[in-house]
Amino acid sequence: MKAYAIYLGAAVAEIAGCYAVWAWLRLGKSIFWVVPGVASLLLFAFLLTLIESRFAGRAYAAYGGVYIATALAWLWLAEGGRPDRWDLIGVAICLVGAGIILFGPRAA
């Protein structure tokens, strides 16, 4: 469960950082939105280094499912859009895949 907490923190940091750039370029917000956005993206990168994995690629692959779930939560909570059943089915599939990648038995 520690890995999912780290992944959740990383996903929120990544989405917030990217959203800051989106807000600047697409919503007409001040360029100063980019400053906390860059800090948030640095936090995202740091958090992924905390994942217990021998290979970065495996850690990033498992992160993908959590990122997708968090992005849909952002859609709902921050932007006011409501995920539909296809979003929910898709994210469930992604989370199962992330769990298999992260927790699957591996030879030492």
N, C-alpha and C positions, 0 to 999 in steps of 0.2 A: 504493500500500500504506500510505502514511502516513495517508490518510483512514480506512482500516479500523482502524488502530491507535488513532486518536483516537476513532472510533466505539466500538471495544471498550472503551476506558477509560471513555467516557461511559456505556455500557450497564452496566458493572459498578458505576459510581458511582450511577447511577439505581436499579438493582435493590437495591443495598446500602442506600441511603437509604430506599427504600420498604419494604424488609424490616424495617428498624429500627422503623418505625411499625407494621408488621404484628405484629412480635414484642411490642411494647408493648400493642397493642390486642387481639390475638387469642391471643397465647401467654402473657399475664400477666407479661411482663418489666417491669422498672422503667421509669418514665417517662424516666429518664436515657439510655435507648437512643435517644431522639429527638435528643439533642444531636449525636452523630456522624452520625445519619441526616440531619439538616439540613445539616451540613457536606458530607456526601457528595452531597446534591442540589445544593448550590451548585457543587461541583466538576463535576458532570454538566453544568450549564448553561454553565459556563465552557468546558469542553472542546468543546461544540458550536460555540462562537464561533470555534474554531480551524480549522474546515472551510473550505476554499477554495470558496466559492460566492457568486455574486452575490446570491442570494435565500435567506433563512433557510428559507422553506417547502420549497425543494428539498433543502437540507441535512437538514432534519428528516424529510422523506419517505424519503430514502435511509437515514437512521439507523434507520428502522423495521425493516428486514430484519435488521440487525445486532443490534438490541435483541431481536428474537424469538429469534434463535440463542443469544444470551447468556442469555436467560430460560430456555431449555430446558437449557442447560449448568448454570445455577444449580439448576434442578429436580433435576438428576442429582447434581451435586457437593455442593451445600449442603444439600439437603433429602432426598436419598436416593431420590427417585423416578426411574424410568428412562423416558426418552422412548420412545414406540413408533414404529412405522414411519410412521404418519400424521403424527406430530410431525415426523419427519425429512423426509418428502416436503414438508410444508408449509413448513418452514424453508428447504429448498432452493429452492423457488419464490420465497420472499421474498428470499433472497439474490441470486438472479438479477435480480429486479426492482430491488433496491437498486443493484446494479452497473450496470444500464441507466440508472437515474436519475442516478447519480453520474458515470459515465464516458461516457455517450452524447455524441456530437459535437453541439456547440452553435454556432450562429452568434454571432459576437462582438457 
